[in-house]
Amino acid sequence: MITNIIVGIVGAFIGGFIMSFVGGAGVTGFNLGGFKVAVRGAVVLRVIIGFIR
């Protein structure tokens, strides 16, 4: 359970970085757009972790 929380937090940072890299707005606050960015980042991180394992 702790690892899922850590993956979610790190995924939010990754999502913000990816969105700012492609020119979009990163996480701008606690709103629906920020939530979507964080979820996408967490999914990307989970896929990367899945490939490693």
C-alpha positions in Angstrom: 0.0 0.0 0.0 2.8 2.4 0.8 4.4 1.7 -2.6 1.2 2.6 -4.3 1.1 6.0 -2.5 4.8 6.6 -3.4 4.1 5.7 -7.1 1.1 8.1 -7.1 3.1 11.0 -5.8 6.1 10.3 -8.0 3.7 9.8 -10.9 2.2 13.2 -10.3 5.6 14.8 -10.6 6.3 12.9 -13.8 3.0 13.9 -15.2 3.7 17.5 -14.4 7.1 17.3 -16.0 5.7 15.6 -19.2 3.0 18.1 -19.6 5.3 21.1 -19.2 7.7 19.4 -21.6 5.1 19.1 -24.3 3.9 22.7 -23.8 0.8 22.0 -21.7 0.0 23.2 -18.2 1.3 21.0 -15.5 -0.4 20.6 -12.1 -1.8 24.1 -11.4 -3.7 23.2 -8.3 -6.1 20.7 -6.9 -8.6 20.6 -9.8 -9.8 18.2 -12.4 -7.0 19.1 -14.9 -4.3 18.6 -12.2 -5.9 15.3 -11.3 -5.8 14.1 -14.9 -2.1 15.1 -15.2 -1.3 13.2 -12.0 -3.2 10.1 -13.0 -1.5 10.0 -16.4 1.9 10.4 -14.8 1.1 7.6 -12.4 0.0 5.3 -15.2 3.2 6.1 -17.1 5.3 5.2 -14.0 3.3 2.0 -13.5 4.0 0.9 -17.1 7.7 1.7 -16.7 7.8 -0.3 -13.4 5.9 -3.2 -15.2 8.5 -3.3 -17.9 11.3 -3.4 -15.3 9.8 -6.3 -13.3 
